[in-house]
Amino acid sequence: MSRLFSMVLVGIGGYYAYKNRFRLVNIILGSPMIRRMVVSSLMNVPYVRNLMTKTVFSGRPAF
């Protein structure tokens, strides 16, 4: 019974986390130190780094 109750609570928590995912990301990335850690760790992934550098330094206007 306790295990079922825990699973239901995790499901409800997951639903609300998914529903408010953008608000949660904004809260988490609102801290400059955490934002710096996330960006630096993402830039260590070669695919993401290549994609970002192509986008930033493409030479085409943004709009």
N, C-alpha and C positions, 0 to 999 in steps of 0.2 A: 504494500500500500504506500509506504514511504517513497519507494523508488518511482512509482507511478506519479505521485505528487511532484517529485523532483523533475521528472521528465516533462510534465505539464507546465511547470514554472519555467523551465528552460525554453520550451516552445513559445510560451507567451512572451518571455524576455526577448527571444530572437525575433519574433514578429514585430515588437515595438522598436527594436534596434534597427531592423530593416526599414520600417516605416519612417523612422527619423534618421536615416543613415547620413544624409547630407548635413544635418544639424550636428550630429556626433563628429563627423569629420572636421567641420569648422571649429568645434570646440577643441578637438585634439590638436589640430594644426594652428590654433590660435597662439600657442606658445612658441616663441622664436627658437628656443633650443630644440624642441621636438621637431619643428618644421625643418630646421637645419639638418638634423639627423636623418629624417625621412628622405629629404632631397639628396643628401650625399650618398645614402645607401642605394637610392634608385639610380643615381648616376654611375654607380659601380657596376650596374648590369649593362653589358655591351649593347644589347638590342635597344634598350631604352635610351642610352647615351647617344647612339647613332641616330635614332629617330628624332631626338630633341635637337641635336646639332644640325640635322638636315632641315628641320622646321625653322630654326632660328636663323641660320645662315644660308637660306635658299636664294636670296637675292631678289625674290619676287615681293611685290607689295602685299601687305596683309589683307587688303580689301580691294 
